[in-house]
Amino acid sequence: MACRDCPRVFKRRQSLVNHLRSKHLRRVHPCSACDLIFFTNDSYREHRNTHLLCPVCKQPFTEIRNLKRHERSKHLELTFSCGVCGEQFCRKEYLKIHMKKHTQDLFPKSKLPVADPTDLSQELLDALPPTYAQLYAEAWRLIRTQYALSNPIVMKFNFRFLSPVGLKEFRRMLFGVFSYMKVQFKFNLQFAYILRSPENDLRYFYASGNTSFFDSPIIVSCPEDVEFACSELDREDVLEWAKQQRPSTKFVLERITNALITVYPLGSHPLR
């Protein structure tokens, strides 16, 4: 490796770098992913962008397989699972790219379920375990599927559950919201549930009074974003999350009754 300022030649790049810095007082920027050396910060940054950077520690790589190997070995705790096939990734971006393979399955022709009547029907009452029938009847105005969509700034979608919740129910309600929206949006959600008190009484805890499930709202611009949110719900274990919201560990979580999704439209940006 030849010095650009004098006739000296070096076998090792680091020796050349040291020489430039000590003898010619050059500010040099050696690339850590290849053998190139740069003399301005701008040219170094432009070149660095041609390499693949680890999103966690910013270490550069020249091949995607080396980057993936690094992420699996160094950042394995950042795991995101596909809600369709179960394949795991250590980056959200990889999961979203993977989701596109499932596009036909991800976006069923969903519609919002019809809102429930204000009175609990006998048919629905019969579908409930007798243990919960009375509490469902008493709290039906809060549990029932209903929508508040007249406010263009914030919309509310409430979905009731008559059976234990899982990934299928999450996808049904979130894709239902997606099918209704015409523009990109962000959302968060809260769950309501039935707890059994130490005195063996059943108590209903209303969704809007409980903590939001996600630390920050999820932004949705395409079907893959919806599926990613479903995967996050499934990965985080909603039942375990609800247990953490109990007023006391003496209360027993019986079941989740409904989910309140609060949606904030993002201007006029259309969904993709």
LOPALO-537605 format. One line per field, with one value per residue: chain; x, y, z of N, C-alpha, C in turn. Coordinates in steps of 0.1 Angstrom, whole numbers, plus 5000, padded with zeros to 4 digits. Example, Ala and Ser with C-alpha at 12.3 -4.5 7.8 and 13.67 -1.06 7.14 Angstrom:
<rs>
chain: (A;A)
n.px: (5132;5128)
n.py: (4943;4978)
n.pz: (5078;5071)
ca.px: (5123;5137)
ca.py: (4955;4989)
ca.pz: (5078;5071)
c.px: (5132;5129)
c.py: (4967;5000)
c.pz: (5078;5079)
</rs>
This chain:
<rs>
chain: (A;A;A;A;A;A;A;A;A;A;A;A;A;A;A;A;A;A;A;A;A;A;A;A;A;A;A;A;A;A;A;A;A;A;A;A;A;A;A;A;A;A;A;A;A;A;A;A;A;A;A;A;A;A;A;A;A;A;A;A;A;A;A;A;A;A;A;A;A;A;A;A;A;A;A;A;A;A;A;A;A;A;A;A;A;A;A;A;A;A;A;A;A;A;A;A;A;A;A;A;A;A;A;A;A;A;A;A;A;A;A;A;A;A;A;A;A;A;A;A;A;A;A;A;A;A;A;A;A;A;A;A;A;A;A;A;A;A;A;A;A;A;A;A;A;A;A;A;A;A;A;A;A;A;A;A;A;A;A;A;A;A;A;A;A;A;A;A;A;A;A;A;A;A;A;A;A;A;A;A;A;A;A;A;A;A;A;A;A;A;A;A;A;A;A;A;A;A;A;A;A;A;A;A;A;A;A;A;A;A;A;A;A;A;A;A;A;A;A;A;A;A;A;A;A;A;A;A;A;A;A;A;A;A;A;A;A;A;A;A;A;A;A;A;A;A;A;A;A;A;A;A;A;A;A;A;A;A;A;A;A;A;A;A;A;A;A;A;A;A;A;A)
n.px: (5008;5007;5019;5003;5015;5042;5071;5070;5061;5038;5031;5009;4977;4971;4996;5001;4980;4988;5012;5004;4990;5009;5033;5024;5004;4978;4942;4927;4904;4899;4881;4862;4852;4863;4893;4897;4908;4899;4901;4885;4858;4832;4834;4841;4817;4799;4809;4807;4780;4776;4780;4766;4749;4748;4718;4718;4743;4758;4779;4797;4791;4800;4786;4753;4749;4769;4762;4737;4745;4761;4741;4725;4742;4752;4730;4708;4686;4668;4642;4619;4589;4572;4538;4524;4539;4558;4586;4616;4631;4656;4653;4629;4626;4634;4614;4592;4598;4598;4571;4558;4558;4536;4515;4490;4477;4477;4460;4430;4398;4385;4360;4345;4330;4294;4279;4270;4237;4221;4211;4218;4215;4195;4206;4234;4238;4233;4255;4276;4296;4278;4288;4298;4277;4259;4275;4284;4259;4254;4275;4272;4269;4293;4310;4300;4304;4311;4312;4328;4329;4326;4342;4368;4394;4400;4392;4372;4371;4355;4357;4341;4346;4336;4348;4380;4408;4430;4455;4440;4417;4428;4438;4415;4401;4419;4425;4399;4396;4416;4404;4384;4395;4407;4430;4464;4473;4477;4476;4466;4458;4436;4427;4398;4387;4377;4380;4386;4379;4395;4374;4359;4342;4332;4346;4344;4367;4371;4380;4390;4399;4422;4458;4474;4483;4505;4537;4541;4521;4512;4521;4503;4505;4502;4492;4511;4520;4499;4498;4523;4517;4498;4515;4531;4513;4507;4532;4538;4521;4491;4475;4493;4502;4478;4475;4495;4484;4466;4449;4458;4478;4463;4440;4424;4429;4402;4391;4396;4375;4369;4383;4395;4402;4419;4421;4441;4438;4462;4465;4461;4473;4473;4465;4488)
n.py: (4988;5021;5053;5083;5108;5105;5085;5060;5026;5003;4972;4966;4978;4993;5002;5020;5039;5048;5060;5081;5096;5103;5113;5129;5143;5138;5136;5107;5082;5051;5024;5001;4978;4972;4975;5002;5036;5069;5104;5125;5132;5133;5118;5094;5087;5086;5064;5044;5040;5023;4998;4971;4978;4969;4972;4975;4978;4991;4981;4975;4954;4935;4915;4901;4876;4875;4896;4887;4865;4877;4892;4871;4859;4880;4897;4882;4884;4901;4893;4886;4872;4855;4857;4839;4817;4812;4816;4832;4864;4889;4915;4941;4950;4929;4910;4923;4924;4896;4891;4899;4877;4863;4877;4872;4856;4872;4893;4890;4893;4912;4926;4950;4936;4934;4958;4950;4946;4969;4956;4925;4896;4866;4845;4850;4851;4824;4813;4818;4807;4797;4808;4833;4847;4865;4887;4895;4904;4925;4943;4947;4970;4981;4960;4950;4947;4977;5009;5041;5065;5090;5111;5127;5129;5111;5077;5051;5016;4989;4956;4926;4896;4862;4839;4823;4844;4848;4845;4844;4859;4884;4891;4891;4914;4935;4935;4941;4967;4978;4974;4992;5018;5045;5059;5062;5053;5055;5034;5023;4999;4987;4963;4948;4929;4901;4896;4875;4881;4880;4874;4858;4870;4881;4905;4932;4948;4978;4987;5013;5024;5011;5003;5011;4987;4986;5002;5025;5040;5020;5024;5022;5015;4997;4962;4945;4958;4956;4928;4925;4939;4921;4899;4909;4911;4885;4875;4889;4879;4883;4875;4871;4897;4910;4899;4912;4937;4936;4948;4936;4908;4889;4888;4868;4862;4857;4858;4875;4900;4920;4942;4975;4995;5023;5047;5068;5088;5096;5123;5128;5107;5080;5045;5018)
n.pz: (5000;4990;5000;4995;4997;4998;4988;5003;5009;5022;5039;5055;5061;5084;5092;5072;5077;5103;5096;5078;5096;5116;5102;5081;5091;5085;5086;5086;5075;5079;5065;5082;5072;5048;5027;5021;5024;5035;5031;5038;5060;5049;5024;5035;5050;5029;5015;5035;5037;5016;5026;5045;5075;5109;5126;5153;5166;5147;5133;5103;5073;5045;5033;5032;5045;5064;5080;5090;5104;5124;5138;5148;5166;5182;5189;5197;5215;5204;5190;5165;5156;5129;5125;5109;5098;5118;5115;5127;5133;5138;5134;5129;5103;5087;5093;5082;5055;5050;5056;5032;5016;5024;5016;5003;5021;5043;5041;5044;5030;5049;5070;5091;5119;5124;5145;5179;5193;5216;5238;5254;5236;5238;5224;5223;5250;5257;5246;5263;5291;5320;5343;5338;5327;5340;5347;5321;5312;5329;5323;5296;5279;5278;5270;5245;5209;5193;5177;5175;5153;5143;5148;5132;5141;5162;5165;5177;5182;5194;5204;5212;5230;5231;5236;5246;5238;5209;5184;5160;5166;5171;5145;5131;5142;5139;5111;5103;5112;5095;5070;5071;5073;5053;5051;5062;5095;5131;5161;5193;5219;5244;5269;5283;5312;5332;5366;5394;5427;5460;5477;5462;5443;5411;5390;5367;5347;5331;5298;5289;5312;5317;5313;5282;5257;5240;5242;5228;5202;5173;5140;5110;5076;5056;5047;5058;5081;5098;5102;5114;5138;5149;5153;5172;5193;5198;5204;5228;5247;5257;5278;5299;5301;5309;5335;5348;5352;5372;5402;5424;5434;5445;5431;5406;5372;5351;5324;5292;5281;5261;5236;5232;5206;5198;5174;5154;5127;5101;5087;5052;5040;5019;5024;5017)
ca.px: (5000;5016;5015;5000;5023;5057;5074;5070;5051;5035;5024;4997;4969;4972;5009;4999;4972;4997;5022;4997;4986;5021;5043;5018;4994;4965;4931;4923;4892;4899;4868;4864;4846;4871;4907;4898;4911;4894;4907;4875;4847;4821;4837;4840;4803;4792;4813;4801;4766;4775;4781;4754;4752;4740;4709;4719;4757;4763;4791;4795;4794;4800;4777;4742;4750;4777;4753;4727;4753;4764;4729;4720;4752;4754;4718;4697;4675;4659;4636;4605;4583;4562;4526;4518;4547;4566;4600;4620;4640;4661;4650;4616;4626;4635;4601;4582;4601;4593;4556;4553;4556;4523;4505;4476;4470;4477;4450;4418;4388;4379;4351;4341;4318;4282;4278;4260;4225;4224;4207;4224;4205;4194;4215;4247;4238;4234;4269;4285;4296;4269;4296;4300;4265;4253;4285;4283;4247;4255;4285;4271;4270;4308;4316;4295;4310;4305;4321;4326;4337;4322;4353;4379;4407;4402;4381;4372;4366;4354;4354;4338;4350;4328;4357;4394;4414;4442;4460;4429;4408;4436;4439;4401;4397;4428;4422;4386;4399;4423;4395;4375;4403;4411;4443;4474;4468;4484;4466;4469;4446;4434;4419;4390;4388;4370;4389;4379;4384;4398;4361;4353;4333;4336;4346;4347;4376;4367;4392;4395;4406;4434;4470;4475;4491;4518;4544;4538;4512;4517;4518;4499;4504;4500;4488;4522;4521;4488;4503;4533;4511;4492;4526;4535;4503;4508;4545;4539;4512;4481;4470;4503;4502;4466;4478;4503;4476;4456;4451;4465;4481;4453;4429;4427;4424;4393;4391;4395;4361;4368;4394;4392;4412;4418;4428;4443;4442;4474;4463;4455;4482;4465;4471;4495)
ca.py: (5000;5032;5066;5093;5120;5103;5072;5049;5016;4995;4959;4965;4991;5000;5009;5032;5048;5054;5068;5093;5105;5109;5119;5139;5150;5136;5130;5097;5075;5038;5017;4989;4967;4969;4980;5016;5047;5081;5116;5134;5126;5131;5107;5081;5084;5082;5050;5036;5037;5012;4986;4967;4981;4962;4982;4976;4983;4999;4974;4973;4942;4935;4904;4899;4864;4878;4905;4879;4857;4886;4895;4859;4856;4891;4904;4872;4887;4909;4883;4889;4860;4856;4851;4830;4805;4811;4819;4842;4874;4898;4929;4943;4952;4915;4904;4930;4919;4883;4891;4901;4864;4858;4888;4867;4851;4882;4904;4884;4903;4914;4937;4952;4929;4942;4962;4943;4954;4974;4945;4912;4887;4853;4836;4853;4847;4810;4809;4821;4798;4802;4815;4847;4852;4876;4898;4900;4911;4938;4952;4945;4982;4983;4948;4947;4953;4990;5018;5056;5068;5103;5121;5124;5130;5099;5068;5040;5003;4980;4943;4917;4882;4853;4827;4827;4852;4843;4852;4845;4870;4896;4894;4895;4927;4945;4936;4947;4982;4982;4975;5004;5030;5048;5066;5056;5056;5049;5029;5015;4992;4983;4951;4947;4915;4897;4891;4869;4887;4871;4870;4849;4878;4884;4919;4936;4960;4985;4988;5026;5027;5003;5008;5007;4975;4989;5013;5037;5036;5013;5031;5013;5020;4986;4950;4939;4965;4949;4915;4927;4942;4908;4890;4914;4908;4871;4873;4894;4871;4892;4870;4874;4912;4914;4895;4923;4949;4933;4956;4928;4895;4881;4886;4858;4866;4847;4859;4888;4902;4929;4951;4988;5000;5037;5049;5082;5089;5104;5132;5123;5097;5068;5032;5012)
ca.pz: (5000;4988;5006;4984;4999;4998;4981;5011;5007;5034;5036;5062;5060;5097;5092;5063;5085;5113;5089;5073;5108;5123;5094;5072;5099;5078;5093;5077;5080;5074;5065;5090;5064;5036;5028;5016;5033;5031;5037;5043;5067;5040;5015;5043;5053;5017;5013;5046;5033;5006;5033;5053;5088;5119;5131;5167;5170;5135;5127;5088;5067;5030;5028;5041;5053;5076;5089;5097;5114;5135;5145;5155;5176;5192;5193;5196;5223;5196;5182;5161;5150;5119;5131;5100;5097;5130;5113;5136;5128;5149;5130;5124;5088;5081;5094;5073;5042;5050;5056;5019;5010;5028;5013;4999;5033;5054;5040;5040;5027;5062;5072;5105;5124;5127;5159;5187;5198;5230;5247;5252;5231;5244;5217;5228;5264;5258;5241;5274;5303;5330;5354;5334;5320;5347;5346;5308;5310;5336;5317;5282;5272;5276;5264;5232;5197;5189;5171;5176;5142;5137;5151;5122;5147;5169;5163;5187;5178;5206;5200;5224;5229;5239;5239;5248;5227;5204;5172;5150;5170;5169;5131;5127;5146;5133;5097;5102;5113;5083;5059;5072;5072;5039;5052;5072;5109;5143;5170;5205;5223;5258;5271;5295;5316;5344;5377;5406;5439;5471;5483;5452;5435;5397;5388;5354;5346;5319;5289;5288;5324;5319;5306;5268;5256;5234;5249;5219;5191;5161;5127;5099;5063;5046;5054;5066;5094;5106;5106;5124;5151;5153;5158;5185;5203;5200;5210;5241;5256;5262;5291;5309;5303;5317;5349;5354;5354;5383;5413;5435;5429;5451;5421;5396;5359;5346;5309;5286;5275;5250;5233;5227;5197;5196;5161;5150;5113;5098;5076;5040;5033;5016;5027;5005)
c.px: (5009;5010;5013;5008;5038;5059;5072;5058;5050;5028;5010;4990;4971;4985;5008;4991;4980;5007;5015;4994;4998;5030;5037;5007;4980;4955;4925;4912;4892;4886;4871;4858;4854;4885;4908;4901;4905;4900;4898;4864;4835;4822;4836;4826;4796;4796;4807;4787;4764;4776;4768;4758;4743;4731;4711;4732;4764;4776;4788;4798;4793;4790;4765;4742;4758;4770;4743;4733;4756;4752;4724;4729;4753;4741;4706;4685;4664;4652;4622;4600;4572;4549;4519;4526;4556;4581;4604;4631;4645;4660;4636;4615;4626;4621;4591;4585;4596;4578;4550;4551;4542;4512;4491;4469;4468;4465;4437;4408;4379;4370;4348;4329;4306;4282;4267;4248;4228;4219;4213;4213;4206;4204;4229;4248;4240;4248;4279;4285;4287;4276;4297;4288;4260;4262;4285;4270;4248;4264;4284;4273;4284;4315;4313;4304;4303;4316;4317;4335;4334;4333;4364;4393;4410;4390;4383;4365;4366;4349;4352;4343;4341;4336;4371;4400;4427;4446;4449;4420;4415;4436;4425;4398;4406;4427;4409;4388;4406;4414;4386;4383;4407;4425;4451;4469;4478;4473;4473;4457;4447;4425;4410;4389;4380;4381;4380;4386;4387;4385;4353;4342;4340;4335;4350;4356;4375;4380;4398;4402;4419;4446;4469;4485;4505;4524;4542;4529;4519;4512;4515;4498;4501;4496;4499;4524;4510;4493;4514;4527;4504;4503;4531;4526;4504;4521;4545;4530;4503;4477;4480;4503;4490;4468;4486;4496;4466;4459;4459;4467;4471;4441;4434;4421;4415;4393;4391;4382;4360;4381;4389;4404;4410;4427;4429;4447;4453;4472;4456;4463;4475;4472;4477;4490)
c.py: (5012;5045;5076;5106;5118;5089;5060;5039;5007;4982;4958;4979;4999;5008;5021;5043;5055;5064;5082;5102;5111;5117;5131;5146;5149;5131;5120;5088;5061;5031;5004;4976;4963;4976;4995;5025;5060;5093;5127;5127;5123;5120;5094;5078;5080;5067;5040;5031;5026;4998;4983;4970;4974;4973;4984;4983;4991;4993;4971;4959;4943;4925;4903;4887;4867;4887;4897;4870;4865;4889;4883;4857;4867;4897;4894;4875;4895;4900;4887;4877;4863;4850;4841;4817;4802;4813;4832;4851;4882;4912;4930;4944;4938;4909;4910;4925;4904;4882;4892;4888;4858;4867;4883;4862;4861;4890;4897;4896;4906;4926;4938;4943;4938;4945;4954;4952;4959;4965;4932;4902;4873;4843;4838;4848;4832;4805;4811;4810;4805;4811;4830;4854;4865;4889;4904;4908;4925;4948;4952;4959;4986;4972;4947;4954;4966;4999;5033;5062;5082;5113;5118;5124;5117;5090;5056;5027;4994;4967;4934;4903;4873;4840;4832;4834;4846;4850;4854;4857;4884;4900;4898;4909;4938;4946;4942;4962;4986;4983;4987;5017;5032;5055;5059;5061;5050;5044;5024;5008;4989;4971;4953;4932;4913;4891;4885;4875;4876;4866;4862;4857;4880;4899;4922;4949;4966;4989;5002;5031;5020;5008;5003;4995;4978;5002;5026;5032;5030;5021;5020;5020;5010;4973;4944;4945;4959;4936;4915;4930;4929;4899;4895;4911;4893;4868;4877;4887;4880;4888;4873;4889;4916;4910;4906;4935;4947;4943;4949;4914;4885;4879;4876;4863;4855;4847;4873;4889;4910;4937;4964;4993;5015;5041;5064;5083;5099;5112;5126;5113;5084;5055;5026;4998)
c.pz: (5000;4995;4995;4986;4999;4991;4990;5008;5019;5031;5043;5062;5072;5098;5083;5070;5095;5107;5084;5085;5115;5115;5085;5079;5092;5088;5083;5084;5073;5075;5073;5083;5052;5037;5024;5027;5027;5038;5041;5050;5058;5030;5023;5046;5041;5013;5023;5043;5023;5013;5041;5068;5098;5125;5146;5171;5159;5129;5112;5083;5052;5024;5038;5050;5066;5086;5097;5108;5126;5144;5153;5167;5187;5197;5193;5204;5215;5186;5178;5153;5140;5125;5122;5100;5109;5128;5121;5129;5140;5145;5125;5109;5081;5081;5084;5059;5040;5049;5041;5012;5013;5024;5011;5011;5043;5053;5035;5038;5040;5061;5087;5108;5126;5142;5166;5190;5212;5241;5244;5248;5238;5237;5222;5243;5266;5254;5252;5284;5313;5341;5351;5328;5327;5345;5332;5306;5317;5329;5301;5274;5270;5269;5249;5221;5193;5184;5173;5165;5136;5139;5141;5129;5155;5168;5173;5181;5190;5201;5212;5220;5237;5242;5241;5236;5222;5191;5161;5153;5168;5154;5126;5130;5140;5118;5094;5102;5100;5071;5059;5069;5057;5039;5062;5086;5119;5153;5182;5210;5238;5259;5284;5299;5329;5354;5388;5418;5450;5478;5473;5443;5421;5395;5373;5354;5332;5311;5290;5301;5326;5310;5291;5267;5251;5241;5241;5208;5179;5149;5117;5086;5052;5054;5063;5079;5103;5111;5116;5138;5157;5159;5171;5196;5207;5208;5225;5251;5263;5276;5302;5312;5312;5332;5356;5358;5366;5395;5424;5429;5435;5441;5411;5383;5353;5330;5305;5278;5263;5248;5227;5219;5194;5184;5159;5136;5111;5086;5064;5033;5031;5020;5015;5003)
</rs>
